[in-house]
Structures are given as structure tokens and as C-alpha cells.
Amino acid sequence: MSDFFKDIKPLSYDPDGSDLGFRHYNPDEVFMGKRMEDHLRFAVAYWHSFAWPGGDPFGGQTFDRPWFGETMDMARLKADVAFEMFDLLNAPFFCWHDADIRPEGDTFAESLRNFEEIIDYLGTKMESSKTKLLWGTANLFGHRRFMSGAATNPDPEIFAWSAATVKACMDATHKLDGQNYVLWGGREGYETLLNTDLKRERQQAGRFLQMAVEYKHKIGFKGAILVEPKPQEPTKHQYDFDVATVYGFLKEFGLESEVQMNIEQGHAILAGHSFEHELALASSLGIFGSIDMNRNDYQSGWDTDQFPNNVPEVALAYYEVLKAGGFTTGGTNFDAKLRRQSLDPVDLVAAHAGAMDVCARGFKAAVAMLEDGTLEAMRDERYAGWESPDAKAMLEGDLASIAAQVAKDGINPQPRSGRQEILENIVNRFV
């Protein structure tokens, strides 16, 4: 045990409002036949909470954590502190990159030995904790070797290094009974066409993902393979820009039935979309899997990864999650970090507690909107004409026959209101 959180008691549902209690998140409250904890499936992100030093593009480290250092003793202390916070929050899940949990070695073999040793240590920690692994992933973007990408790198040795790293991370995720494995292409993009072969890089990325899927089946991993769209940052032209782009990529390489999406709020905004748009599109394409819940500063043009605090936005997101059938292997990962001025241990706990409450409040609003049914009834009414036999037959016809029918019947259609303001007013009754 460490003493990092020594003055903080475990959090519980406290609707009357203690400073660190949950006012809205009651894990045992039942909605639509399922406990709230089982609907939301909260996860803590190891990287932002325990590995991030508090820097930004204009300044370096502000956090002074006792586990910061490239030794195995520090890695074990980091794990001790992480599980102490998981227990304080009663968090059902956590997530990691390999580089978050182990020190970098001088060689791949040394890094792998460090990684395997700390995976065993995490497994021991998990035996005495309720917290499970939502997903693991490989950091194929932080080290300078990945400056030109991982799967899409022009150097085949870096492709090989990346493949070996993903294999190790998939093995570790499987060993810890992870629910999913995520491939996040942090630098799978390009800066200039002057030195880029787009076709070659796309083929490399496709084959890399096919290999990951093949290996999943080889080792008997039952979880989902997730791809996380990542637009603009760090490179302007990312191959995994948004859900639609990734779906086209999956179709090209025959992976649309093998791979699902891990969709982040902040990334959706950077792609010029809303979070609910990306969620609805993934659901309609049959590739919805999991979410990273955070937010960006809308006055900044980069990925600020702040904890969620906007209940109406969260409500609309969970509305789409519920319409998609809810999570199966996926969940709500807080891919969010403290502000660099929030230095104290209590800040880390309070950030997660507040985010869990915001999500719970938004989730309850989403459930209420669905159970009320007004929004869906108005949507159905808008498209009701397409339920007629003639309208359905039209989609089986051709332009000439449709044109002839229009001339015969003297059709002169008039526009009908989309009722957007009324719909927005309805949403605001719940949030």
C-alpha cells in the first residue's frame, strides 16, 4: 500500500451531496432491466491518470508523482497507486498502453521482459480488486521511432517492431481477460505528399490490421478488436480520420465484420462532427463498440482531453448508445486528464467522481427520453410515407418508371416542417 491517497475515503452514492460522494451515480440503481454500473461500464485511463506528467505544447512537467521514473520499482508503485484509486472509485474497469505500465528498455527484448513482469504484477493486483481490464493497446506513437508512423512507416523494421509490440499487447490483454483490444493509429498519417506513397501506406495499414484479427483468432481471444478514429492531431492527414473513413477502410480489407469502433468525444469534434453523429453512424453501420468520454475546449483547436462536464452533450451521446443496444464488451473510458494546475491527489479522485456523476446524470436523461418515446415517434412520423407499398416499390424500380408515375399522377409535393426547434425543446425538458 502507498500513502498517496491516505486522507481520502472510498466514495459512495450520496445524493445529499458530500464533497467527494456521488450525487447521481448509483451503481445498483436499475434502468431498463440493468444496473447503472453495468450500463455505463466506467474505466480509468492509466496513461492520463498515472503516466502523464502535466505538460502541454508550451510547457513541461507540473506533476510531481512519487512513481515517476524508469524503473520496475516505480512501475510497481504506480500500479499500487492506480489500484488504490480504482478501489476508492469502485471502478469496474481500467485501460492501458504498454508504455504506461512498464519502463522502456534499451532493446525490444528488455522492454518485453519489463512488460511481462508488470503484467503479472497487475494480474496479482486484479485478484484482490473488482476492477477488470476493459482494453489494452500499444503505444505506437510516443517514441521517436514512430515519427513516420507504425504500420504505415516507410521502414519495414519499424513495421516489424510495431507488429511484435501489438502481439505482446494482445497476449497481455488476453492473459488479463481484457474485454477488448484497441488499435489506435496515433501517427498513421502523413505531413506532405512530397515524400508519401499513399497507396503503399494504405496497403500496409490494411495488412497490419488483418494480422491483428488473424492473431486474435489464433490465440482464442473472445473480446472485440476496436479501431479508434483520430483526426488531425498529430498529423493533418490521418488515415483513420472518422467513423466513415475507417468504415471504408474496413470494407476495402474485408474487416467490417471483424472490427468495431472505439469512438472518442474529442476526436469527433476535431473531425468536424458531433459525438452523437459518430455514435449513430457507427451503430447504423454495425460497428459500434466502445467510447472514450472526454471533451475539448471549444475555443482551442486541439485535443485537450478534459473530463466531461456538459450534461446535455453526454445525454445525447448515451441516447445513441442506448439506441445501439448499449455496450456489450465496450464501456465508458475516461480518456481525460487533469488540468496541469490541478496538482493534488484529491484532484485526481474528484475529477473522476465528477465525470462519473455527469455521465450518470446524462444517462438518466437519455433513458427518460427513450422511455418517453416522443422523439422516436416524431422521427417515425417524418418517414411514415416510406412505409407505404408504393414507396417501397419505388426503391425497386428505375428512373424512367418513377418519372412516368409522377407524370401520370400529377404529383406536386409540398415541403413539411422538420420541427427542429420543437425537438430541441423536448430534449431540454429532460436535461
HELIX and SHEET records of a PDB file:
HELIX    1   1 MET A   36  LEU A   40  1                                   5    
HELIX    2   2 TYR A   46  TYR A   46  1                                   1    
HELIX    3   3 TRP A   47  ALA A   51  3                                   5    
HELIX    4   4 MET A   72  LEU A   89  1                                  18    
HELIX    5   5 ASP A   98  ILE A  101  1                                   4    
HELIX    6   6 PHE A  108  GLU A  127  1                                  20    
HELIX    7   7 ARG A  144  PHE A  146  5                                   3    
HELIX    8   8 PRO A  156  LYS A  175  1                                  20    
HELIX    9   9 LEU A  193  ASN A  195  5                                   3    
HELIX   10  10 LEU A  198  ILE A  219  1                                  22    
HELIX   11  11 VAL A  243  GLU A  252  1                                  10    
HELIX   12  12 GLN A  265  LEU A  270  1                                   6    
HELIX   13  13 PHE A  275  LEU A  285  1                                  11    
HELIX   14  14 VAL A  311  LYS A  323  1                                  13    
HELIX   15  15 PRO A  345  ASP A  372  1                                  28    
HELIX   16  16 THR A  374  ARG A  382  1                                   9    
HELIX   17  17 ALA A  384  GLU A  387  5                                   4    
HELIX   18  18 PRO A  389  MET A  394  1                                   6    
HELIX   19  19 LEU A  399  ASP A  409  1                                  11    
HELIX   20  20 GLN A  420  PHE A  430  1                                  11    
SHEET    1   A 2 VAL A  30  PHE A  31  0                                        
SHEET    2   A 2 LYS A  34  ARG A  35 -1                                        
SHEET    1   B 9 PHE A  42  ALA A  45  0                                        
SHEET    2   B 9 PHE A  93  HIS A  97  1                                        
SHEET    3   B 9 LYS A 132  THR A 137  1                                        
SHEET    4   B 9 ASN A 180  LEU A 183  1                                        
SHEET    5   B 9 ALA A 224  VAL A 227  1                                        
SHEET    6   B 9 VAL A 259  GLU A 264  1                                        
SHEET    7   B 9 PHE A 288  ASP A 292  1                                        
SHEET    8   B 9 THR A 332  PHE A 334  1                                        
SHEET    9   B 9 PHE A  42  ALA A  45  1                                        
SHEET    1   C 2 GLY A 189  TYR A 190  0                                        
SHEET    2   C 2 HIS A 237  GLN A 238 -1                                        
END                                                                             
